[in-house]
Amino acid sequence: MVRGQRDLRAPRIARVRLARIVAGGALWLLAAVAAADPSFTLVDLQAKANHKLADKLHELDGTHLNSVPRGEQTLGGTRFKIGERLIHLRGAHMPDLPEKAEGIKVDAAFDRFHVLHSTGYGEGSDPPVEDGTEIGAYVLRYADGTTARVPIRYGEDLRDWWDWPDRTELKRAKV
């Protein structure tokens, strides 16, 4: 193992927790990146998925992600494998959805992970969500029992997938 790498091989290794997603429509996939080997470990989230990309996400017609390409895709220079379904979590506008997704097994050592995710009701909210607002977090559980909390900040890690007129810049991510 390369110095600085974390060994994640254990049951219930990584737990993803998006407790305060501002809106439904959280689309995300994980790709863990090993330090010694620049290859990716694609993590299949379909077993945890609860919403079809082709189905309506919000009350307006056309609010679906059916045009998102399926299969292995390179987005922003990172490989993802996109399935037919996504994990759609609770938010202020979608209170009946699950609060979090847990028990997503990574079973690999990595230095960093890449997430394909978004939120809704960010720009179109009244008032709009301010950049830097924490709207959720990923909680990683490591094989040694430690955890790491990775906050998800609006305008830094993601933006509203539906209503993002001229604001596509992000501090720690790519649109």
C-alpha positions in Angstrom: 0.0 0.0 0.0 1.3 3.4 -0.9 1.9 5.8 2.0 -1.2 7.9 2.6 -3.6 5.4 1.2 -6.5 4.2 3.3 -7.4 0.5 3.2 -11.2 0.3 2.9 -11.6 -3.5 2.8 -14.2 -4.2 5.5 -17.9 -4.7 5.7 -20.0 -1.4 5.5 -16.9 0.5 4.5 -18.2 3.7 3.1 -21.5 5.2 4.2 -22.9 8.0 2.1 -25.0 10.4 4.1 -26.8 13.3 2.4 -29.0 14.3 5.3 -29.8 17.9 4.2 -29.8 17.8 0.4 -31.5 21.0 -0.5 -33.6 19.2 -3.1 -34.3 15.9 -4.5 -32.5 14.9 -7.7 -29.2 13.9 -6.1 -27.6 11.9 -8.8 -24.3 10.4 -7.8 -21.9 7.7 -8.6 -18.6 6.9 -7.0 -15.2 6.2 -8.6 -12.5 5.4 -6.1 -9.0 6.2 -7.3 -6.1 4.1 -6.1 -2.8 6.0 -5.6 -0.3 3.5 -6.8 -2.4 2.6 -9.8 -4.1 5.4 -11.7 -7.0 3.0 -12.5 -10.5 3.5 -11.2 -12.6 1.2 -9.1 -16.2 1.9 -10.3 -18.7 1.4 -7.5 -22.1 0.1 -8.6 -24.9 2.0 -6.8 -27.8 0.3 -8.6 -28.7 -1.8 -5.6 -29.2 1.3 -3.5 -30.8 3.3 -6.3 -34.5 4.3 -5.8 -35.4 6.4 -8.9 -35.1 5.8 -12.6 -33.3 8.4 -14.6 -36.2 8.4 -17.1 -38.8 9.2 -14.4 -39.8 12.8 -13.4 -37.8 14.1 -10.5 -39.8 17.2 -9.6 -43.3 18.6 -10.2 -42.6 20.2 -13.6 -42.8 18.2 -16.8 -39.4 17.4 -18.3 -37.6 17.2 -15.0 -36.0 13.9 -15.7 -32.5 12.8 -16.5 -33.3 10.4 -19.4 -30.8 12.2 -21.7 -27.9 11.3 -19.4 -25.8 8.8 -21.4 -25.7 5.3 -19.9 -22.8 2.8 -19.5 -19.2 3.8 -19.1 -18.7 7.5 -19.7 -15.9 10.0 -19.2 -17.2 13.2 -17.7 -14.8 16.0 -16.7 -11.9 13.7 -17.3 -13.2 11.0 -14.9 -14.7 7.6 -15.8 -18.1 6.7 -14.5 -20.5 3.8 -15.2 -24.0 5.2 -15.3 -26.9 2.8 -14.8 -30.6 3.2 -15.3 -31.3 4.4 -11.8 -30.0 7.0 -9.3 -30.1 7.6 -5.6 -32.7 10.3 -4.9 -32.6 11.7 -1.4 -34.7 13.9 0.8 -34.7 17.7 0.8 -36.9 20.6 1.8 -38.9 20.2 -1.4 -38.9 16.4 -1.3 -39.6 15.4 2.3 -40.9 11.9 1.5 -37.6 10.6 0.1 -35.0 8.7 2.1 -32.8 10.8 4.3 -29.6 8.9 3.4 -28.1 5.9 1.7 -25.9 3.6 3.7 -23.9 0.5 3.4 -22.3 1.2 0.0 -19.3 -1.1 -0.1 -16.2 0.2 -1.9 -13.8 -2.7 -0.9 -10.7 -0.9 -2.3 -7.9 1.4 -1.1 -7.9 4.9 -2.5 -6.5 8.3 -2.2 -9.5 10.2 -3.5 -12.9 9.5 -4.8 -15.0 11.1 -7.6 -18.7 11.6 -7.3 -21.2 12.4 -10.1 -23.9 14.3 -8.2 -26.2 17.2 -8.3 -29.1 18.9 -6.5 -32.3 20.7 -7.3 -34.0 23.8 -6.0 -30.6 25.6 -5.5 -30.8 28.6 -7.9 -34.6 28.5 -8.2 -35.3 28.6 -4.5 -36.6 31.8 -2.9 -34.1 32.9 -1.8 -31.4 30.9 -3.8 -29.0 28.8 -1.9 -25.8 30.7 -1.2 -22.5 29.4 -2.5 -20.6 27.7 0.4 -23.8 26.4 2.1 -23.3 22.8 3.3 -26.2 20.7 1.9 -25.0 17.3 2.8 -22.0 15.1 3.4 -20.4 11.8 2.5 -19.3 9.8 5.5 -16.6 7.3 4.8 -16.0 4.4 7.1 -12.5 2.9 6.9 -11.4 -0.7 7.6 -9.5 0.5 10.7 -12.8 1.8 12.2 -12.1 5.5 11.6 -14.4 7.7 9.6 -14.0 10.8 7.5 -16.7 13.3 6.8 -16.6 15.0 3.4 -19.0 18.0 3.3 -21.0 18.8 0.1 -21.1 22.5 -0.4 -23.4 24.3 -2.8 -21.5 26.3 -5.4 -18.2 24.5 -4.5 -19.0 20.8 -5.1 -22.3 21.0 -7.1 -25.0 23.2 -8.5 -28.7 22.9 -9.3 -29.0 20.6 -12.2 -32.2 22.2 -13.5 -31.8 25.9 -12.9 -28.2 27.1 -13.5 -28.4 30.0 -16.0 -24.9 31.6 -16.0 -23.4 30.2 -12.8 -21.5 27.1 -13.8 -18.2 27.7 -12.0 -17.4 25.5 -9.0 -14.4 25.6 -6.6 -13.8 21.9 -6.2 -15.7 20.3 -9.1 -16.5 20.4 -12.8 -19.9 20.9 -14.3 
